[in-house]
Structure formats: structure tokens, C-alpha cells
């Protein structure tokens, strides 16, 4: 009975994968916004 692999994906692992993906996207957005902000500050000097 233990040899049968269950195809059911654990919702916890799916949730953590989603959170990691969202975290990466948010991190990229923050870096891009920071670069844009620094660029505008550099122009306004």
C-alpha cells in the first residue's frame, strides 16, 4: 500500500511555491522602482 504514489499535490507546498513566486515578483518590482527613482533623482540634479 505504501508503494502507491498519490498524485494529489499538497496545498501547503503549492501555497509556498506561489508565495515564493510572488515574493520574487515583488522583489523585482521594488528593484525596478528604486532604479527608476534613482534615475529621476539623477536627472533632476
Secondary structure, DSSP 8 states (H G I E B T S, - for coil): -TT-------HHHHHHHHHHHHHHHHHHHHHHHHHHHHHHHHHT-
